[in-house]
Amino acid sequence: MGSLLAAVGTAGVVNVVNFMDGINGITGMTAVVWGVNAMLVEDESDGDLATLGALTAGAGLGFLPHNAPVARMFLGDVGSYAFGAAMAAGILSQRSLAGRYRAAAPHPLWT
């Protein structure tokens, strides 16, 4: 049951990020907010969540100048799937349910 829920949750996060890609700046800013949160709540995955958070936040910051305030470029399917998969992997890297909730804390802001 846990594997099925993880698969459905991963697909959900990836698709939400993909849908957001058309709105100026929201995908990059979501990646930054999630990445900073991931660096702050790291406690269960031996540094994996913090590392993934730093990479995601850095990629989001690098993308923002091209997408906000007026979009000159979009991530497309490949880029938005990468951001969504990174967020889902970070959440699933936590062993406990409480750790997963902490890692997913920014997600209710946009879902």
C-alpha positions in Angstrom: 0.0 0.0 0.0 2.9 2.4 0.8 4.5 1.9 -2.6 1.2 2.6 -4.4 0.7 5.8 -2.3 4.2 6.9 -3.1 3.7 6.3 -6.8 0.4 8.2 -6.9 1.9 11.0 -4.7 5.0 11.3 -7.0 2.8 11.5 -10.1 0.6 14.1 -8.4 3.5 16.4 -7.4 5.1 16.1 -10.8 1.9 17.0 -12.6 1.1 20.0 -10.2 4.6 21.4 -11.0 4.0 20.8 -14.7 0.7 22.7 -14.6 2.3 25.6 -12.7 5.0 26.1 -15.4 2.8 28.4 -17.5 2.4 31.0 -14.7 5.3 33.6 -14.6 7.7 32.9 -11.8 5.6 30.4 -9.7 7.5 27.3 -10.6 10.9 28.8 -9.9 9.8 30.4 -6.6 8.1 27.1 -5.5 11.4 25.3 -6.1 13.3 27.9 -4.1 10.8 27.8 -1.2 10.7 24.0 -1.1 14.5 23.8 -1.4 15.1 26.2 1.5 12.5 24.3 3.6 14.2 21.0 2.8 17.6 22.4 4.0 16.0 23.6 7.2 14.1 20.4 8.1 16.8 17.9 7.3 17.0 15.3 10.1 16.4 11.8 8.9 18.1 11.2 5.6 21.8 11.6 6.4 22.0 14.9 4.4 20.2 13.7 1.3 17.3 16.0 1.8 19.4 19.1 2.5 21.6 18.4 -0.6 18.5 17.9 -2.8 17.0 21.0 -1.3 20.1 23.1 -2.1 20.2 21.8 -5.7 16.5 22.4 -6.2 16.7 25.9 -4.7 19.8 26.8 -6.7 18.1 25.6 -10.0 15.0 27.6 -9.1 17.0 30.7 -8.4 18.9 30.2 -11.7 15.7 29.9 -13.6 13.8 32.8 -12.0 15.5 35.7 -14.0 14.3 34.0 -17.2 10.7 33.4 -16.0 9.8 36.4 -13.8 8.3 39.0 -13.9 7.7 38.4 -17.6 8.3 34.9 -18.9 10.8 34.7 -21.7 11.3 31.0 -21.1 9.4 28.1 -19.6 10.7 24.8 -18.2 8.6 22.6 -20.5 7.8 19.1 -19.6 11.4 17.9 -19.0 12.3 20.8 -16.6 9.0 20.8 -14.7 9.1 17.0 -14.3 12.7 17.3 -12.9 11.6 19.9 -10.3 8.5 17.8 -9.4 10.5 14.6 -9.2 13.2 16.2 -7.0 10.5 17.4 -4.6 8.8 14.1 -4.5 12.1 12.2 -4.0 13.0 14.6 -1.2 9.7 14.0 0.6 10.0 10.2 0.2 13.6 10.2 1.5 12.3 10.8 5.0 11.7 7.7 7.0 8.9 8.8 9.2 5.5 10.2 8.3 6.2 13.2 10.4 9.5 13.8 8.5 7.6 13.5 5.2 5.1 16.1 6.4 7.9 18.5 7.4 9.6 18.0 4.0 6.3 18.7 2.2 5.4 21.7 4.3 5.5 24.3 1.4 3.4 22.1 -0.8 0.0 23.0 0.7 0.8 26.6 -0.4 0.2 25.6 -4.1 -1.9 22.5 -4.0 
